[in-house]
Amino acid sequence: MSAFMDSHCHLDFAQFDTCREQEIAKALALGVQKIMVPGVKAATWPALITLCKQQPQLDYALGLHPYFLADFQQAHLGQLDRRLTEERPAALGEIGLDACVDIPMALQLFVFRAQIALARKHQLPLILHQRKTASNLLAELKSFPYGGVLHAFSGSYEMAMAFIDKGFKLGIGGVITYERAAKTRATLARVPLEALVLETDAPDMPLANQTGGVNTPQNIPLIFDALCQLRPEPAEQIKQVIWQTSQSLFQR
């Protein structure tokens, strides 16, 4: 029987400190049986791991996100290597490159390349972040063998297929609920169904009718409904295929 997975949700963030268990329970009641929580900086990894070990619906990845590199230390890469060995998370992430943050691209590239090397060593898929850096990421990943997911996909069919051809899935979130996202919506009507997974990026990226609010995993069924409106396949087939893709992507 198929269910839903939120493949990208920052449930460890402070916005959920007063309602975390309730949000997990409400999402579960709506059929969201698994939630992937990506790590973003070394300081938060211990609490993230503890949280996910206490909640059977949660799984986690560990990584150094480009947003949070202002306090980067070389020792963080050694800590990541040790935790990947000891904890064996489901993926390495959230990592990537971002042309819209005030972090030198040279530092972003150094940390990204080091994490790609760790993903190779530990044979883990990646959870990728990008803003205006898709071509840079593709160049860096030209021979990466373990695939992963391109989080928060938004873009052209050509860009989508370039990542799919490298073994990556596309993380589909609230952007498709905005009518102005015409290019992205047209792309997702055409790409292989097997290349798609659902995500919220909660507490960020609220849906079209929720701007200004806090996003939650409860929105996964709404994102699914929006995707079904774009696809030619029956809804149950879409649900089944995406569930199977999500499970195989983050298999332990």
Secondary structure, DSSP 8 states (H G I E B T S, - for coil): ---EEES---TTSGGGTTTHHHHHHHHHHTTEEEEEEE--SGGGHHHHHHHHHH-TTEEEEE---GGGGGG--THHHHHHHHHHHHH--SEEEEEEEETTSSS-HHHHHHHHHHHHHHHHHHT--EEEEEES-HHHHHHHTTT--S-EEETT--S-HHHHHHHHHTTEEEEE-GGGG-TT-HHHHHHHTTS-GGGEEE---TTSS--GGGTTS---GGGHHHHHHHHHTT-SS-HHHHHHHHHHHHHHHT--
